[in-house]
Amino acid sequence: MNLFFNKRNSILTLGLFLSMLAFLSACEQQQYEPNVSASPGGGTVTTYKSYSLTSATGSTVYGRVVFYKYNTSVTLVEMGLYNTTTGTAYSSSIYEGKVAESSAKSLKTLDAISGATGSFSSNKYYVINEAGFYDKLSTYNANVKIMLGTTLVASGNVGGNAIPVAQSE
């Protein structure tokens, strides 16, 4: 036992360990620039219309809904709500008519909204696969409602019923 753990072997072992450490950590690593180009068919969506969602009576939830033209047959919808409650899921839909008309006819049911983020729960965007939807948006007689169960918490007119608060040119 004394033959292996003597002072000379300890110094050799320590020297070998430090040499290996220096060898392994001294290797130069190639620094690659990130690839920031878009894949074919991808890129930035720049054509959009944004509408305000105001709080319903007794609610403090408000926000915006944005419609993006991805291409001629795909419209992306993004929701951004404020003052939502963590742990709560809100439903969202596009309804026929103006908010003041209190229409119960849902034209498109959108995804659930997470109370933790104020955005759609499953994806950043809800996808409407309908040719020409975005191009005809300004003529629609519609509104968006955000519901907590059967209680209206926020709503806003869209399409022909409102002027967008922001839009691309």
Backbone bond lengths (Angstrom), bond angles and torsions (degrees), N, CA, C in turn:
res aa  C-N    CA-C-N  psi(-1)  N-CA   C-N-CA  omega(-1)  CA-C   N-CA-C  phi
1 M - - - 1.419 - - 1.525 111.29 -
2 N 1.308 116.69 -39.76 1.454 120.78 179.68 1.524 111.81 -68.06
3 L 1.329 116.86 -24.34 1.454 119.19 -177.93 1.530 111.67 -68.24
4 F 1.311 116.98 -36.02 1.466 119.70 -177.39 1.523 112.11 -83.32
5 F 1.315 118.07 -40.56 1.462 121.85 -176.28 1.529 112.28 -95.53
6 N 1.262 117.02 47.02 1.460 118.16 176.59 1.534 109.42 -95.48
7 K 1.290 116.30 174.56 1.455 122.80 -174.36 1.530 111.90 -62.83
8 R 1.312 116.32 -38.42 1.461 120.74 -177.36 1.530 110.71 -67.72
9 N 1.307 118.97 -45.00 1.470 122.28 179.50 1.525 111.04 -65.71
10 S 1.309 117.52 -36.07 1.466 121.10 179.10 1.517 110.35 -64.09
11 I 1.323 117.03 -41.50 1.469 121.12 179.51 1.526 110.04 -67.19
12 L 1.331 118.19 -41.11 1.462 121.53 178.17 1.527 111.19 -64.91
13 T 1.322 116.96 -42.28 1.465 121.59 179.62 1.525 110.49 -64.48
14 L 1.328 116.07 -43.92 1.461 120.60 178.78 1.529 110.37 -64.49
15 G 1.310 117.73 -41.07 1.462 122.10 178.00 1.514 111.76 -63.20
16 L 1.338 116.65 -42.61 1.454 121.62 178.34 1.531 110.34 -63.72
17 F 1.318 116.63 -43.50 1.465 121.55 179.20 1.530 111.23 -61.66
18 L 1.334 117.14 -45.61 1.465 120.74 -179.60 1.526 111.05 -67.31
19 S 1.327 117.77 -35.60 1.466 121.32 177.59 1.524 110.62 -64.39
20 M 1.322 116.73 -44.56 1.470 121.28 178.62 1.534 110.62 -64.13
21 L 1.327 116.18 -40.59 1.457 120.73 178.82 1.524 110.84 -62.25
22 A 1.311 117.01 -44.42 1.460 121.51 178.91 1.522 110.97 -66.19
23 F 1.322 116.93 -41.36 1.459 121.15 179.74 1.525 111.45 -63.35
24 L 1.326 117.31 -45.36 1.460 120.87 -176.79 1.529 113.06 -73.53
25 S 1.300 117.69 -31.39 1.465 119.45 -178.30 1.516 113.24 -90.62
26 A 1.324 119.00 -11.41 1.454 121.88 -177.38 1.520 112.26 -88.98
27 C 1.306 118.50 -3.89 1.465 120.93 -179.12 1.523 109.51 -66.32
28 E 1.320 115.57 134.17 1.458 118.93 176.18 1.514 108.48 -77.30
29 Q 1.318 114.78 140.33 1.453 119.59 177.59 1.517 108.36 -108.50
30 Q 1.303 114.96 138.87 1.453 120.84 179.66 1.523 109.22 -72.42
31 Q 1.325 117.88 126.46 1.458 122.56 176.79 1.527 108.17 -96.14
32 Y 1.326 115.90 109.25 1.454 120.82 179.80 1.519 109.88 -94.82
33 E 1.308 116.06 141.44 1.460 121.04 175.86 1.535 108.11 -75.59
34 P 1.329 117.49 143.75 1.467 118.77 178.83 1.524 110.91 -68.12
35 N 1.308 115.68 146.55 1.459 121.75 177.63 1.526 107.47 -86.58
36 V 1.315 117.07 105.90 1.454 120.88 -176.69 1.523 112.63 -103.18
37 S 1.298 118.08 5.45 1.454 119.85 177.98 1.527 109.55 -79.43
38 A 1.291 116.15 152.35 1.463 121.38 -177.90 1.521 109.99 -84.14
39 S 1.297 115.45 150.45 1.452 119.95 176.42 1.526 108.97 -72.94
40 P 1.323 117.61 161.48 1.464 119.66 179.63 1.527 110.77 -56.40
41 G 1.316 115.49 130.24 1.463 120.41 -179.22 1.508 113.27 85.42
42 G 1.308 119.00 -5.80 1.462 121.91 -179.20 1.505 110.41 -105.99
43 G 1.297 115.63 -172.09 1.450 119.38 177.50 1.505 111.84 134.67
44 T 1.306 115.33 -157.73 1.448 121.87 -176.24 1.521 110.39 -95.92
45 V 1.309 115.97 135.06 1.449 121.34 176.35 1.526 106.93 -91.09
46 T 1.321 117.26 119.96 1.460 120.27 -173.77 1.520 114.34 -116.14
47 T 1.312 118.97 -8.80 1.452 121.69 -179.68 1.518 108.27 -101.08
48 Y 1.341 116.66 117.63 1.457 120.11 -174.78 1.525 112.00 -151.87
49 K 1.336 115.90 162.95 1.464 124.62 171.40 1.521 107.01 -138.00
50 S 1.320 115.88 132.57 1.458 121.93 -176.17 1.525 110.02 -119.42
51 Y 1.339 116.19 135.53 1.466 121.79 -179.26 1.527 109.58 -126.30
52 S 1.328 116.47 146.43 1.465 122.09 178.97 1.520 111.44 -81.04
53 L 1.321 114.16 145.02 1.463 122.06 171.93 1.524 106.16 -116.19
54 T 1.311 117.22 121.90 1.463 121.31 -177.39 1.523 110.78 -103.46
55 S 1.309 115.19 156.71 1.467 121.73 -179.04 1.518 110.79 -66.72
56 A 1.313 115.58 141.44 1.463 120.66 172.26 1.523 108.23 -81.05
57 T 1.305 117.37 164.71 1.458 121.92 178.94 1.525 110.12 -55.97
58 G 1.327 116.48 127.49 1.460 121.53 179.34 1.520 114.33 85.28
59 S 1.325 117.38 3.97 1.466 121.70 -178.75 1.528 109.28 -122.10
60 T 1.328 115.93 154.24 1.466 120.54 175.37 1.524 111.96 -114.46
61 V 1.327 117.06 5.24 1.464 121.84 -179.93 1.529 109.20 -77.17
62 Y 1.330 115.99 131.00 1.457 121.59 176.61 1.521 108.24 -149.73
63 G 1.336 117.36 171.93 1.455 119.13 178.86 1.503 113.42 169.20
64 R 1.331 113.97 -149.62 1.465 121.57 -179.04 1.517 110.29 -142.19
65 V 1.310 113.64 152.98 1.455 121.12 169.96 1.522 106.28 -122.90
66 V 1.331 116.02 133.39 1.460 121.37 -177.61 1.523 108.70 -122.17
67 F 1.328 115.29 131.55 1.456 122.33 176.08 1.525 107.28 -106.80
68 Y 1.331 116.73 123.99 1.464 122.78 179.20 1.522 109.21 -111.64
69 K 1.336 116.02 136.94 1.462 120.23 174.09 1.517 107.18 -88.51
70 Y 1.330 116.20 108.75 1.463 120.61 178.59 1.528 109.62 -81.71
71 N 1.322 114.88 -49.13 1.465 121.88 172.36 1.529 107.03 -157.68
72 T 1.315 118.27 -170.66 1.466 119.88 -174.21 1.521 113.92 -65.48
73 S 1.323 117.28 -22.58 1.462 118.83 -177.48 1.531 114.14 -114.95
74 V 1.331 118.34 0.84 1.465 121.04 -178.58 1.530 109.89 -129.83
75 T 1.336 115.41 126.29 1.458 122.50 173.53 1.521 107.39 -116.85
76 L 1.332 116.86 131.88 1.461 121.68 177.69 1.529 108.36 -100.92
77 V 1.319 116.29 138.38 1.463 121.87 178.37 1.524 107.70 -117.06
78 E 1.334 116.31 128.98 1.466 121.70 177.11 1.519 108.36 -120.75
79 M 1.315 115.72 136.62 1.458 121.76 -178.93 1.526 108.83 -115.78
80 G 1.311 116.41 138.87 1.458 121.39 175.53 1.520 109.34 -137.91
81 L 1.328 116.77 108.87 1.470 121.48 -178.16 1.522 110.50 -114.30
82 Y 1.318 115.53 150.99 1.463 122.71 177.16 1.525 109.38 -119.97
83 N 1.314 115.68 155.35 1.475 124.14 179.01 1.526 112.34 65.74
84 T 1.320 117.09 30.20 1.460 120.53 174.95 1.527 108.81 -82.46
85 T 1.306 116.04 162.99 1.464 121.85 -176.98 1.526 110.27 -102.68
86 T 1.330 116.48 125.14 1.464 121.58 177.78 1.525 109.47 -59.25
87 G 1.325 115.71 138.05 1.457 120.82 179.98 1.523 113.08 88.37
88 T 1.325 116.72 1.50 1.458 121.93 -178.82 1.516 109.30 -112.72
89 A 1.324 116.27 141.44 1.466 121.42 175.53 1.526 108.29 -111.37
90 Y 1.307 115.69 130.60 1.461 122.60 179.80 1.524 108.35 -107.58
91 S 1.313 117.44 143.78 1.466 120.52 175.22 1.518 108.72 -96.72
92 S 1.316 116.21 153.65 1.460 120.97 -179.32 1.516 109.23 -141.06
93 S 1.327 114.66 141.83 1.456 120.67 179.70 1.514 110.45 -151.74
94 I 1.325 114.75 158.62 1.464 121.60 171.23 1.522 105.89 -98.27
95 Y 1.331 116.29 125.13 1.456 122.11 -177.79 1.521 110.82 -111.83
96 E 1.303 115.15 158.24 1.453 122.63 177.33 1.529 110.17 -74.64
97 G 1.327 116.98 143.47 1.455 122.22 173.47 1.514 113.60 83.89
98 K 1.350 114.07 -173.44 1.457 121.68 178.43 1.520 109.73 -85.41
99 V 1.332 115.63 158.41 1.462 120.70 178.06 1.525 110.30 -56.89
100 A 1.330 117.05 -42.11 1.470 121.64 -177.30 1.525 112.79 -62.50
101 E 1.328 117.68 -22.18 1.460 121.17 -179.74 1.524 112.85 -80.57
102 S 1.322 118.17 -11.50 1.475 124.14 178.13 1.521 113.35 51.68
103 S 1.315 116.48 44.27 1.460 120.89 179.53 1.524 110.67 -66.77
104 A 1.310 115.31 140.98 1.462 120.79 178.26 1.524 111.21 -102.57
105 K 1.338 117.43 1.99 1.457 121.39 -177.89 1.525 109.86 -86.69
106 S 1.325 115.75 108.60 1.462 122.04 179.59 1.521 109.65 -82.51
107 L 1.333 116.06 126.43 1.462 120.66 178.05 1.525 111.22 -87.77
108 K 1.319 116.20 -40.84 1.471 121.82 178.61 1.510 108.79 -144.84
109 T 1.315 116.23 125.24 1.457 120.82 174.05 1.520 107.57 -87.45
110 L 1.325 115.54 123.53 1.462 120.81 179.07 1.527 109.30 -92.06
111 D 1.319 117.37 -179.88 1.468 121.51 -179.97 1.526 111.22 -71.86
112 A 1.327 114.99 163.59 1.463 121.32 174.03 1.521 109.05 -68.71
113 I 1.325 115.91 152.13 1.464 122.20 -179.96 1.522 108.51 -111.26
114 S 1.309 116.51 132.00 1.460 122.54 179.86 1.525 109.47 -78.12
115 G 1.325 116.55 130.41 1.456 120.85 176.07 1.518 112.36 -67.94
116 A 1.328 117.59 -24.39 1.466 121.51 -179.88 1.526 111.72 -71.63
117 T 1.332 117.33 -35.29 1.463 120.91 -175.12 1.524 114.18 -111.96
118 G 1.323 118.20 -24.20 1.459 121.27 -174.92 1.514 112.63 76.90
119 S 1.335 116.34 10.52 1.466 122.80 179.43 1.527 109.17 -119.42
120 F 1.335 115.27 172.31 1.454 118.67 176.77 1.527 110.12 -56.24
121 S 1.317 116.64 141.25 1.466 121.95 -175.41 1.521 113.46 -69.16
122 S 1.321 117.00 -42.90 1.464 119.57 -170.95 1.522 114.06 -92.32
123 N 1.305 119.06 -34.99 1.468 123.06 -178.72 1.515 109.37 -144.06
124 K 1.304 115.80 162.32 1.465 119.15 177.67 1.524 110.38 -66.93
125 Y 1.328 116.24 -36.85 1.457 121.15 -177.70 1.525 111.13 -119.30
126 Y 1.327 115.17 145.66 1.453 121.06 167.07 1.521 105.32 -94.60
127 V 1.317 117.82 133.85 1.463 121.97 -175.15 1.523 109.95 -102.57
128 I 1.339 115.25 124.42 1.467 121.42 173.31 1.523 106.61 -104.31
129 N 1.318 115.63 110.61 1.472 121.78 179.81 1.520 109.03 -94.93
130 E 1.298 115.11 75.67 1.467 120.48 -179.43 1.521 107.76 -140.38
131 A 1.313 116.42 117.37 1.458 120.91 -178.20 1.521 110.62 -57.07
132 G 1.313 116.31 128.40 1.454 121.91 175.47 1.513 115.84 79.72
133 F 1.329 119.56 3.91 1.467 120.56 -177.80 1.523 111.14 -57.08
134 Y 1.322 116.84 -50.44 1.471 119.56 -178.51 1.522 111.17 -63.63
135 D 1.318 117.05 -42.53 1.465 120.67 -177.88 1.529 112.23 -63.10
136 K 1.324 117.81 -28.96 1.468 122.12 179.57 1.530 112.50 -96.73
137 L 1.339 117.89 0.60 1.465 121.63 -175.54 1.523 112.87 -54.41
138 S 1.318 117.67 -42.25 1.469 120.25 -176.40 1.529 112.90 -68.06
139 T 1.324 118.35 -11.43 1.469 120.73 178.49 1.530 112.65 -100.59
140 Y 1.338 117.21 -8.50 1.468 119.55 -176.75 1.520 112.12 -70.51
141 N 1.300 115.72 139.58 1.456 124.01 173.76 1.527 105.24 -96.34
142 A 1.358 115.92 85.92 1.463 118.35 -170.67 1.528 112.11 -149.10
143 N 1.335 114.29 167.73 1.465 122.01 174.75 1.516 108.76 -148.05
144 V 1.328 116.06 161.04 1.469 121.83 178.07 1.520 107.29 -111.66
145 K 1.328 115.78 133.33 1.465 121.13 178.17 1.524 109.72 -121.99
146 I 1.327 115.04 139.30 1.462 122.66 175.14 1.519 106.18 -111.71
147 M 1.323 116.23 124.50 1.460 121.69 -174.50 1.527 110.64 -120.03
148 L 1.316 114.56 146.37 1.461 122.45 170.12 1.516 104.64 -116.55
149 G 1.331 114.88 98.66 1.465 119.23 -170.81 1.519 108.89 68.13
150 T 1.326 116.76 -118.45 1.473 120.61 177.67 1.524 111.73 -104.79
151 T 1.333 116.93 6.49 1.461 121.72 -177.41 1.520 110.93 -98.46
152 L 1.326 116.73 127.42 1.451 122.41 176.18 1.529 109.13 -73.24
153 V 1.343 117.41 126.51 1.467 120.73 178.99 1.530 112.46 -111.68
154 A 1.341 117.71 -27.04 1.464 121.36 178.00 1.522 108.63 -159.16
155 S 1.339 115.28 153.22 1.458 119.57 179.11 1.522 109.72 -160.80
156 G 1.313 114.80 164.90 1.457 120.09 177.64 1.509 110.85 -167.71
157 N 1.320 115.29 143.92 1.458 121.03 176.94 1.522 109.64 -73.99
158 V 1.322 115.93 146.88 1.465 122.43 176.70 1.514 108.64 -134.85
159 G 1.310 114.91 170.57 1.456 119.82 176.58 1.516 112.77 69.15
160 G 1.317 116.65 -133.68 1.463 122.73 -178.59 1.516 113.53 -70.22
161 N 1.329 117.45 -11.45 1.461 121.38 -177.88 1.524 113.36 -89.17
162 A 1.312 118.42 -5.47 1.476 120.74 -176.41 1.528 110.13 -152.52
163 I 1.303 114.32 153.31 1.456 121.01 171.43 1.525 107.23 -90.77
164 P 1.315 118.97 129.77 1.471 120.14 179.92 1.530 110.61 -58.73
165 V 1.342 116.20 141.43 1.466 120.15 176.72 1.522 110.84 -76.34
166 A 1.320 116.22 -22.12 1.459 122.18 175.08 1.523 107.71 -154.30
167 Q 1.326 115.14 145.28 1.469 119.65 175.96 1.510 109.23 -159.33
168 S 1.335 114.59 157.61 1.455 119.01 176.91 1.521 108.33 -77.94
169 E 1.292 114.37 162.07 1.468 117.97 -177.45 1.491 112.22 -99.38
